[in-house]
Amino acid sequence: MKCEWVRESIVFQVYGELADDARHELEMHVARCADCAAELKAEQDFHALLSQDRAADPTPNLLAASRMRLQEGLETAQQGSVWSKWAFDPANWLRQMRFSPALASAILILGFAVGVGTAYKFVGPHSAASGGQTARIDSTTTVPTEASIAGINSVTQVPGTDQVSIKFNTVVPQEAQGSLNDQKIQQLLLYAARNNYNSGVRMDSVGLLTQNPTDAHFRDALIYALQYDSNPGVRFKAIDGLGPYVKDDTSVRDAVLRALVNDTNPGVRTEALRLIEPVKADGSVRGVLMTLAAKDSSQYIRSQARTLLAQLPEID
């Protein structure tokens, strides 16, 4: 099991929303992985901190009714095909291959055949053998699925317009062009922000996502980048894009507070501290500030937290 899956599932574990089998796998993993165990402990401590002075929990009746409506919605929603489930669930492939060497061999052979066929389709029999050239696709062309994208090479915006150019690799490099409102462009941007090995490409993608953070998918991608991206520059750009929504969106506020408590970069933490100033009277924010003022390792953070707390009225 990859540490990345565990870290993405830790929040669900803390809130008791993991399925039994997934919870068991996560507990087995953190028992032997010190980094993931520390991540789980930090998330549990943070959850406990946020729980202080929170509004009353929803009633059991409300929870039950909400879950029933969710279940009804899932049952009536259009189900994807068998092929789409396999294509978008690589973890399931890995679990199946672990117990079936024959299946693993079949998948490798199939993947090789599909790769050769795709190369032939895109660049023809002669250019496929010689390495091929960049292929251009427009908004009417189907963008390959994430499973067939080898990587994003570059993300650029045409100056003075909302047109975006994204170069990405499958069998040969390809390029997609379109507006920021184009669904295919949005899909590629979200993929680049989350999955690309090139931090510069992630930086460019997150920068474009900040231009339209009112889109729920874009905002979720910015929250993901703030929490998990290894590059502090990407995290800083993500938190800057989330800033206007700290006041009204509790998920954004919690992400910013999490960055303030856990981020290793002083610049990201300082920006997080600046963004929460307008909501410093919120109970969860006050609790975090009290903790930081008492024992944060950064003298600057401790000092600023005390200053913000001094501006708040006393709690009776």
C-alpha positions in Angstrom: 0.0 0.0 0.0 1.4 3.4 -0.9 1.9 6.1 1.7 0.1 8.5 -0.6 -3.2 6.6 -0.3 -2.8 6.4 3.5 -2.3 10.1 3.8 -5.3 10.9 1.6 -7.4 8.5 3.8 -6.3 9.7 7.2 -8.9 12.5 7.3 -11.7 9.9 6.6 -10.2 7.7 9.3 -10.2 10.5 11.9 -13.9 11.2 11.1 -14.8 7.5 11.2 -15.8 7.4 7.5 -13.5 4.7 6.3 -14.9 1.3 5.4 -13.9 -1.6 7.7 -11.5 -3.2 5.3 -9.9 0.1 4.4 -9.6 1.1 8.0 -7.9 -2.3 8.8 -5.4 -1.8 5.9 -4.6 1.8 7.1 -4.1 0.6 10.7 -1.8 -2.2 9.5 0.2 0.3 7.4 0.7 3.0 10.1 1.8 0.3 12.6 4.9 -0.2 10.4 5.3 3.3 8.8 6.6 5.9 11.2 5.9 8.8 8.8 2.3 7.9 8.2 1.8 7.2 12.0 3.1 10.7 12.7 0.7 12.1 10.0 -2.2 10.3 11.6 -1.3 11.6 15.1 -1.0 15.1 13.8 -4.4 14.9 12.1 -6.0 13.5 15.3 -4.5 16.2 17.4 -5.6 18.8 14.9 -9.2 17.4 14.8 -9.3 17.5 18.6 -8.2 21.1 18.5 -10.8 22.1 15.9 -13.5 20.3 18.0 -13.0 22.8 20.8 -15.8 25.4 21.0 -17.5 23.9 17.8 -21.2 24.2 17.1 -23.3 21.3 18.4 -23.0 18.1 16.4 -26.0 17.2 14.1 -28.7 15.1 15.6 -28.7 11.3 14.9 -32.0 11.7 13.1 -30.5 14.3 10.7 -27.4 12.1 10.1 -29.6 9.1 9.4 -31.9 11.0 7.0 -28.9 12.5 5.2 -27.2 9.2 4.7 -30.4 7.7 3.4 -30.8 10.4 0.8 -27.1 9.9 -0.2 -27.7 6.2 -0.5 -30.8 6.8 -2.6 -28.8 9.2 -4.8 -26.0 6.7 -5.3 -28.4 3.9 -6.2 -30.2 6.0 -8.8 -27.1 7.6 -10.3 -26.0 6.2 -13.6 -23.3 3.6 -13.1 -20.1 3.6 -15.1 -19.2 0.7 -17.4 -17.0 -2.2 -16.2 -14.2 -0.8 -18.3 -14.3 2.6 -16.7 -14.3 1.1 -13.2 -11.1 -0.8 -14.1 -9.5 2.1 -15.9 -10.0 4.5 -13.0 -9.3 2.1 -10.1 -5.6 1.2 -10.4 -5.5 0.2 -6.8 -8.0 -2.6 -7.6 -5.6 -3.8 -10.4 -2.7 -4.0 -8.0 -4.7 -5.9 -5.4 -5.8 -8.4 -8.0 -2.3 -8.8 -9.5 -0.8 -9.4 -6.0 -2.8 -12.6 -5.8 -2.8 -13.6 -9.4 0.5 -13.7 -11.4 -1.4 -14.9 -14.5 -3.6 -11.9 -14.3 -0.6 -9.6 -14.0 1.0 -11.2 -17.1 -2.2 -10.8 -19.1 -2.5 -7.1 -18.1 1.1 -6.5 -19.1 0.6 -8.1 -22.5 -2.7 -6.2 -23.0 -1.0 -2.9 -22.0 1.8 -3.5 -24.5 -0.6 -4.3 -27.3 -2.7 -1.2 -26.5 0.4 1.0 -26.5 1.5 -0.3 -29.9 -2.0 0.2 -31.3 -2.2 3.7 -29.9 1.1 4.7 -31.4 0.0 3.4 -34.7 -3.3 5.3 -34.5 -1.8 8.6 -33.6 1.4 8.8 -35.7 1.1 6.0 -38.3 3.3 3.0 -38.9 6.4 5.0 -40.0 6.5 7.8 -37.5 5.7 5.5 -34.6 8.8 3.5 -35.4 10.9 6.7 -35.6 9.7 8.3 -32.4 6.8 10.4 -33.8 6.1 14.1 -33.3 3.9 16.3 -31.2 0.2 15.9 -32.1 -2.2 18.7 -31.7 -5.8 18.2 -30.5 -8.5 20.8 -30.1 -11.7 21.1 -28.0 -13.5 18.6 -30.2 -10.9 15.9 -29.7 -11.3 13.4 -26.8 -8.6 13.9 -24.2 -7.0 10.7 -23.1 -7.9 9.3 -19.7 -5.5 9.8 -16.8 -4.4 6.2 -17.0 -3.0 6.9 -20.5 -1.3 10.2 -19.7 2.4 9.8 -19.1 2.9 13.3 -17.9 2.3 17.0 -18.4 5.2 18.8 -20.1 4.1 22.4 -19.8 1.1 24.7 -19.0 1.0 28.2 -20.5 -1.6 30.9 -20.9 -1.7 33.0 -24.0 -1.1 36.6 -22.8 -4.1 38.8 -22.6 -6.6 35.9 -23.2 -8.2 33.1 -21.3 -6.7 30.5 -23.8 -4.5 27.8 -22.3 -2.0 25.5 -24.0 -1.1 22.2 -22.3 1.5 19.8 -23.7 1.2 16.3 -22.4 2.6 12.8 -23.1 0.9 9.6 -24.0 2.7 7.5 -26.5 3.9 10.7 -28.2 3.7 14.3 -26.9 0.4 16.0 -27.6 -1.0 19.4 -27.1 -4.5 20.6 -26.1 -5.6 24.2 -26.5 -8.8 25.8 -25.3 -10.4 28.2 -22.9 -10.2 27.9 -19.1 -13.9 27.1 -19.3 -13.3 24.2 -21.6 -14.0 20.9 -19.7 -11.1 19.1 -21.3 -8.7 21.9 -20.4 -10.0 21.8 -16.8 -9.5 18.0 -16.7 -5.9 18.4 -17.8 -5.2 21.2 -15.3 -6.6 19.2 -12.4 -4.5 16.2 -13.4 -1.3 18.4 -13.8 -1.9 20.0 -10.4 -2.2 16.7 -8.6 0.0 14.2 -10.4 2.8 15.8 -12.4 6.4 15.0 -11.3 7.5 18.5 -12.5 7.0 21.1 -9.8 7.2 23.9 -12.4 4.2 22.4 -14.2 2.3 22.0 -11.0 3.1 25.6 -10.1 1.7 26.8 -13.5 -1.4 24.6 -13.2 -2.2 25.8 -9.6 -1.6 29.4 -10.8 -4.3 28.9 -13.4 -6.6 27.2 -11.0 -6.5 30.2 -8.7 -8.1 32.3 -11.5 -11.4 30.5 -11.0 -11.5 29.1 -7.4 -15.3 29.5 -7.4 -15.4 26.2 -9.2 -15.7 23.4 -6.6 -13.3 21.1 -8.4 -10.7 23.8 -8.7 -11.0 24.8 -5.1 -10.7 21.1 -4.0 -7.5 20.9 -6.1 -6.1 24.0 -4.4 -6.8 22.5 -1.0 -5.1 19.3 -2.0 -2.1 21.1 -3.3 -1.9 23.1 -0.1 -2.0 20.0 2.1 0.0 17.5 0.1 2.3 19.2 -2.5 6.0 18.8 -1.7 7.0 22.1 -3.2 6.5 25.1 -0.9 6.1 27.4 -3.8 3.1 25.4 -5.1 1.6 25.4 -1.6 2.1 29.1 -1.2 0.4 29.8 -4.6 -2.5 27.5 -3.5 -3.0 29.2 -0.2 -2.9 32.6 -1.9 -5.7 31.5 -4.2 -7.8 30.2 -1.3 -7.5 33.4 0.7 -10.8 35.1 -0.4 -12.8 32.0 0.8 -11.4 31.6 4.3 -14.3 33.6 5.8 -17.2 31.8 4.2 -16.0 28.3 3.4 -15.2 26.1 6.5 -13.3 23.5 4.4 -11.0 26.2 3.2 -10.6 27.6 6.7 -9.7 24.2 8.1 -7.2 23.7 5.3 -5.6 27.0 6.1 -5.5 26.3 9.8 -4.0 22.9 9.1 -1.2 24.6 7.0 -0.7 27.1 9.8 -0.1 24.3 12.3 1.6 21.6 10.2 3.4 23.2 7.2 7.2 23.1 7.3 7.6 26.3 5.3 7.7 29.6 7.3 6.4 31.6 4.4 3.3 29.4 4.0 2.6 29.5 7.7 3.0 33.3 7.8 0.5 33.7 4.9 -1.9 31.3 6.7 -1.7 33.4 9.8 -2.4 36.6 7.8 -5.5 35.0 6.1 -7.1 33.9 9.4 -7.0 37.4 10.9 -10.5 38.4 9.7 -11.9 35.2 11.3 -9.9 35.2 14.5 -13.0 35.3 16.6 -14.1 31.9 15.3 -13.9 29.2 18.0 -11.7 26.8 16.1 -9.4 29.7 15.0 -9.2 30.9 18.6 -8.2 27.5 19.8 -5.4 27.2 17.2 -4.1 30.6 18.1 -4.1 29.8 21.8 -2.0 26.6 21.1 0.4 28.5 18.9 0.8 31.4 21.4 1.7 28.9 24.1 4.1 26.5 22.5 4.9 27.1 18.8 8.5 26.6 17.8 8.6 29.9 15.8 9.1 33.0 17.9 7.4 35.1 15.2 4.3 32.8 15.0 4.0 32.8 18.8 4.3 36.6 18.9 1.7 37.1 16.2 -0.7 34.6 17.7 -0.5 36.5 21.0 -1.2 39.8 19.3 -4.3 38.4 17.5 -5.6 36.9 20.8 -5.1 40.2 22.6 -7.4 41.9 20.1 -10.2 39.5 20.9 -12.8 40.1 23.7 -12.5 37.9 26.7 -14.8 34.9 26.8 -17.2 34.9 29.8 
